[in-house]
Amino acid sequence: NIILTYKPFEGLTISNNAGTDFYNETRRKIYAKGTVGEMEGKFQTWDLANRIVNNDLMVTYEKTFDDFGIKGIFGHNINQREWTNNNTLANGLIVDGLYTYTNAKATSPVNYYEIKRLMGIYFDLGFSYKSMAFLNVTGRNDWFSALSYKGKTSPNHIFYPSVGLGFILSEAIQMPSWFPYLKLRGSWAQSGGAVGAYQLGLTYSYADAYRKYPVGSIDNGTIPNLNLKPLTSISYEGGFEARFFNNRFGIDFTYYVRNTKDDIVNAGISTASGYGNVKINAGKVNNHGIELLLTGTPILSSHFRWDTSFNFAYNKSEIKRITDDVTEFELAKSRTGHDSDNCGPAWIYQQVGQPYGIIRGVTFKRNDKGEIMYENGLPMKGEIEKLGESVHPYTLGFSNSFECHGFTLSFLLDGKFGGKMYSQTNAHMIMFGRHADTLPGREEGIIAQGVKEDGVTPNDVKVTAMKYYMALSGITENCIYDASFIKLRELSFGYNFPTKWIRKIGLSALSLSVVGRNLWNIYDKVPLVDPESSFNIDNGQGFESYGLPASRSIGFNLNVKF
């Protein structure tokens, strides 16, 4: 970062902050000859580069008039993001163990580069009275390169303002000694966003040559939409912050309402069209909920300190509108159907009147009493229905830190509750007979508890374990799990060296600590896989397919101040 500052006179500051953040990464993945599924062997290399360039030019004016204060910021921002992915796949090794392109029967190079830019102007005006009443007004207008395209008529920019009010009641009236601070606040704000690069037009790619002629194809799986607009989110918030007992205990509470309209999503369509999705602005989504933060210092002495905090949040979402003609659409679908499996299909849907991202799939067919119905001893498939919500409505966190004679110990627990997951890993393991749940009945067969297809007669038909579990895996409901969890997210132990020691070597602070992350799943109900697993970062939340566990890390932190 490079920061330049100029103050022509008191109260006025002109500054420019320019910076870049970048990394380069090289990867290689190899399959030796004889590897199951890749008998001829192959390897692939990647050269990846990411760069972010940001520049902020700001003019700030600050002035106090008796009991009144004013602060104004006017600025211009440029943010540019670049991504490069050059990779080459080499198939069919001639000589085992030699991973060079000349040793491959065929190579397939991919060269990808994208760049997108955001330009904005903004202002931030703050007014105060006697350091107890505050008014803040902001505004920003952004222009998106990702929403700019030849022939496009819809806007590529958006203006979003905000207004915030704060009042420190404890500055206006005399509060009890045990209740020294109380602040009330409220705000209204609008924000916006766009899509990734190159989402408005068809892109093309070349495949391997056919009879010496290059073969081209459309590279998109999603139909672009030239009429896309920036998404808009409008939020209202109200809350308070209070401190008690000489600031040893605090409460921060917020209630919010957030309405998002023209959200940009990929809506699933029939693959007979040649595409899998179409990009649209999807109506209106309402969110409302609460956020609560409790902080405290239960023990404070000259040699020992204990700080603790607990945060809780609840969010309820509802799809209010999609379009005038559409009341539901598909966001994502499961990958079941590959590997010649018979597993149940599942979908993530947006539906008016429902929370964001409901899971749909094949249910068990049941009678009026809720008993599962069987035909020839095998479970019958019911209708495709809602099986749960993919987004957790409840989240919480609990952190503690202890300090004694320079030693520090801290830990963080976090959790999410109320969401469901369709586990394709478990469905496959059941179908292939590799799941622990498929052990019963392997020798003697299975007579499942339920009723026959007439809905009344108890099921008494015995079937082999293989037939039963293969049929069971074809019913999505069987592999819908509660994805709630509590994790030990972080644990740290360290030592702050005494100032009298480190001053002798010219330092003002020195600390060393060991930190572990993702150390323990304290509570979860999804067998075999991490409940946070997902097979994409888009709208497939609520699905997992052979998800890898979160990486556990243990490292050291050395903090030196001069």
BELSUL-V492211 format. One record per pair of residues at least 24 apart in sequence whose ideal C-beta (glycine too) atoms are under 7 Angstrom apart, sorted by the first residue. I is the first residue (numbers start at 1). GAP is how many residues later the second one is. D is the distance in whole Angstrom. If there is no record, write none. Layout:
BEGIN
I_GAP_D + I_GAP_D
END
This chain:
BEGIN
11_50_6 + 11_51_5 + 11_52_5 + 12_49_5 + 13_47_4 + 14_45_5 + 15_43_5 + 16_41_5 + 17_39_5 + 18_37_5 + 19_35_6 + 20_31_6 + 20_32_7 + 20_33_5 + 21_31_5 + 22_28_6 + 22_29_4 + 23_27_6 + 24_25_5 + 30_69_6 + 32_64_7 + 32_65_7 + 33_60_5 + 33_63_4 + 40_52_5 + 40_53_6 + 41_52_4 + 41_55_7 + 42_47_7 + 42_48_6 + 42_49_5 + 42_50_7 + 42_51_7 + 43_47_5 + 43_56_5 + 44_43_6 + 44_44_7 + 44_45_5 + 45_42_6 + 45_43_6 + 46_39_7 + 46_41_4 + 47_39_5 + 48_36_7 + 48_37_6 + 49_35_4 + 50_33_5 + 51_31_5 + 52_29_5 + 53_27_5 + 54_25_5 + 67_62_6 + 67_63_5 + 68_61_6 + 69_59_4 + 70_57_6 + 71_55_4 + 72_53_5 + 73_50_7 + 73_51_4 + 74_49_5 + 75_47_5 + 76_45_5 + 77_43_5 + 77_45_7 + 78_41_5 + 79_39_5 + 80_35_7 + 80_37_5 + 81_35_6 + 82_33_5 + 83_31_5 + 84_29_5 + 85_27_4 + 86_25_5 + 108_100_7 + 114_83_4 + 114_84_6 + 115_82_7 + 116_29_5 + 116_30_5 + 116_81_4 + 117_28_4 + 118_24_6 + 118_26_6 + 119_24_5 + 130_41_7 + 131_40_6 + 132_35_7 + 132_36_4 + 132_39_3 + 132_40_6 + 133_34_5 + 134_32_4 + 135_30_6 + 136_28_4 + 137_26_5 + 138_24_5 + 142_50_7 + 144_50_4 + 144_86_7 + 146_48_5 + 146_49_5 + 146_50_6 + 146_51_5 + 146_53_6 + 147_47_5 + 147_48_7 + 147_81_6 + 147_83_6 + 149_51_4 + 149_52_6 + 149_77_6 + 151_75_6 + 152_48_7 + 152_74_5 + 154_73_5 + 154_74_6 + 154_75_5 + 155_74_6 + 158_34_4 + 158_72_4 + 158_74_7 + 160_30_4 + 160_31_5 + 160_32_5 + 161_29_6 + 162_25_7 + 162_26_7 + 162_27_4 + 162_28_7 + 163_24_7 + 163_25_5 + 178_66_6 + 178_67_6 + 179_65_6 + 180_63_6 + 180_67_7 + 181_61_7 + 181_62_4 + 182_58_7 + 182_60_5 + 183_57_6 + 183_58_5 + 184_56_5 + 185_54_6 + 185_55_7 + 186_51_7 + 186_52_5 + 187_50_5 + 188_48_6 + 189_46_5 + 190_42_7 + 190_43_7 + 190_44_5 + 191_42_5 + 192_38_5 + 192_39_6 + 192_40_5 + 193_37_6 + 193_38_5 + 194_36_5 + 195_33_7 + 195_69_5 + 199_25_6 + 199_80_6 + 200_24_5 + 200_26_6 + 200_28_7 + 221_54_6 + 221_55_5 + 221_56_7 + 222_44_6 + 222_53_6 + 222_54_7 + 222_55_4 + 222_56_7 + 222_57_6 + 223_52_5 + 223_55_4 + 223_56_7 + 224_55_6 + 225_53_7 + 225_54_5 + 225_55_6 + 228_36_6 + 228_51_7 + 228_53_6 + 229_33_5 + 229_52_6 + 231_29_6 + 231_31_5 + 231_32_5 + 231_33_5 + 232_29_5 + 232_30_6 + 233_25_6 + 233_27_5 + 234_25_5 + 248_48_6 + 248_49_5 + 248_52_7 + 249_47_5 + 250_45_4 + 251_43_6 + 252_41_4 + 253_39_5 + 254_36_7 + 254_37_4 + 255_35_5 + 256_32_7 + 256_33_6 + 257_31_4 + 258_29_4 + 259_25_6 + 259_27_5 + 260_25_5 + 265_66_6 + 265_274_6 + 266_272_7 + 266_273_7 + 267_62_4 + 267_63_7 + 268_61_7 + 268_62_3 + 268_63_7 + 268_65_6 + 282_40_5 + 282_68_7 + 283_37_7 + 283_38_4 + 283_39_4 + 283_40_6 + 284_36_4 + 284_37_4 + 285_32_6 + 285_34_6 + 285_35_7 + 285_71_6 + 286_31_7 + 286_32_5 + 286_34_5 + 287_28_6 + 287_30_5 + 288_28_6 + 289_24_6 + 289_25_5 + 289_26_4 + 289_27_6 + 290_24_5 + 303_101_6 + 303_102_6 + 304_100_5 + 305_98_5 + 306_96_5 + 307_94_5 + 308_91_7 + 308_92_5 + 309_90_5 + 310_88_5 + 311_85_7 + 311_86_5 + 312_84_5 + 313_82_5 + 314_79_6 + 314_80_6 + 315_78_6 + 316_77_6 + 317_38_5 + 317_39_4 + 317_74_7 + 318_35_7 + 318_37_6 + 319_31_5 + 319_32_6 + 319_33_5 + 319_34_7 + 319_35_6 + 319_37_6 + 320_32_7 + 321_31_6 + 322_28_6 + 322_30_6 + 327_24_7 + 327_25_5 + 328_24_7 + 331_26_7 + 331_208_4 + 332_207_5 + 332_208_4 + 332_211_7 + 334_88_6 + 334_90_6 + 334_209_5 + 335_89_6 + 335_200_7 + 335_210_5 + 336_88_5 + 336_91_6 + 341_87_6 + 341_90_5 + 342_89_6 + 342_128_6 + 342_131_6 + 342_132_5 + 343_81_7 + 343_84_4 + 343_85_6 + 343_88_6 + 343_130_5 + 343_131_6 + 344_83_7 + 344_129_7 + 344_130_5 + 344_131_5 + 344_132_3 + 345_131_7 + 346_76_4 + 346_130_5 + 346_197_7 + 348_42_6 + 348_191_6 + 348_192_7 + 348_194_6 + 355_34_5 + 355_36_7 + 356_35_6 + 357_32_7 + 357_33_4 + 357_34_5 + 357_184_6 + 357_185_6 + 358_28_5 + 358_31_6 + 359_28_5 + 359_29_5 + 359_31_5 + 359_61_6 + 359_63_6 + 359_121_7 + 359_183_5 + 360_24_6 + 360_25_7 + 360_26_6 + 360_27_6 + 361_26_5 + 361_61_6 + 361_115_3 + 361_116_6 + 362_113_5 + 362_114_5 + 362_115_7 + 363_114_5 + 364_111_6 + 364_113_6 + 367_84_6 + 367_88_4 + 371_79_5 + 371_80_5 + 372_78_4 + 373_77_6 + 373_78_6 + 373_80_6 + 373_82_6 + 374_74_6 + 374_76_5 + 374_78_6 + 374_85_4 + 374_87_7 + 375_78_5 + 376_85_6 + 377_71_7 + 377_82_7 + 377_84_3 + 377_85_6 + 377_86_4 + 378_85_6 + 378_89_6 + 378_90_6 + 378_93_4 + 379_69_7 + 379_92_6 + 379_93_6 + 379_96_6 + 380_73_7 + 381_93_7 + 381_94_6 + 387_33_7 + 387_89_7 + 387_90_6 + 387_93_5 + 388_32_3 + 388_92_6 + 389_30_6 + 389_31_6 + 390_29_6 + 390_30_7 + 390_151_5 + 390_152_3 + 391_28_6 + 391_150_6 + 392_24_4 + 392_25_6 + 392_26_5 + 392_27_4 + 393_25_4 + 394_24_5 + 406_89_6 + 406_90_5 + 406_92_6 + 407_88_6 + 408_86_5 + 408_88_7 + 408_105_7 + 409_84_5 + 410_82_5 + 411_77_7 + 411_79_7 + 411_80_5 + 412_77_5 + 412_78_4 + 413_73_6 + 413_74_7 + 413_75_6 + 413_76_7 + 414_73_6 + 414_75_5 + 415_70_6 + 415_71_4 + 415_72_7 + 416_68_6 + 416_69_6 + 417_67_4 + 418_66_7 + 419_64_5 + 420_60_6 + 420_61_7 + 420_62_6 + 420_63_6 + 420_122_7 + 421_60_5 + 421_62_4 + 421_105_6 + 421_110_6 + 421_121_6 + 421_123_6 + 422_54_6 + 422_57_6 + 422_58_6 + 422_120_6 + 422_121_6 + 423_56_5 + 423_58_6 + 423_103_6 + 423_106_6 + 423_121_6 + 424_119_7 + 424_120_7 + 424_121_4 + 425_103_6 + 425_104_5 + 425_119_6 + 425_120_6 + 425_121_5 + 425_122_7 + 426_53_5 + 426_101_6 + 426_102_6 + 427_46_5 + 427_52_4 + 429_99_7 + 430_39_5 + 430_42_6 + 430_43_4 + 431_38_7 + 431_39_6 + 431_42_4 + 433_33_7 + 433_36_6 + 438_27_7 + 438_31_5 + 441_24_4 + 441_27_7 + 481_44_6 + 481_45_5 + 482_43_5 + 483_43_6 + 483_48_4 + 484_41_7 + 485_36_6 + 485_38_6 + 485_39_4 + 485_46_4 + 485_47_7 + 486_36_5 + 486_37_4 + 487_31_7 + 487_33_7 + 487_34_6 + 487_35_6 + 488_31_5 + 488_32_4 + 488_34_6 + 489_28_7 + 489_29_7 + 490_25_7 + 490_27_5 + 491_25_5 + 491_28_6 + 506_56_7 + 507_53_6 + 507_54_7 + 507_55_6 + 508_53_5 + 508_54_6 + 509_50_7 + 509_52_4 + 510_50_6 + 511_48_5 + 512_44_7 + 512_46_6 + 513_44_5 + 514_40_7 + 514_42_6 + 515_40_6 + 515_42_6 + 516_37_7 + 516_38_5 + 517_36_5 + 518_32_5 + 518_33_7 + 518_34_5 + 518_35_7 + 519_33_6
END
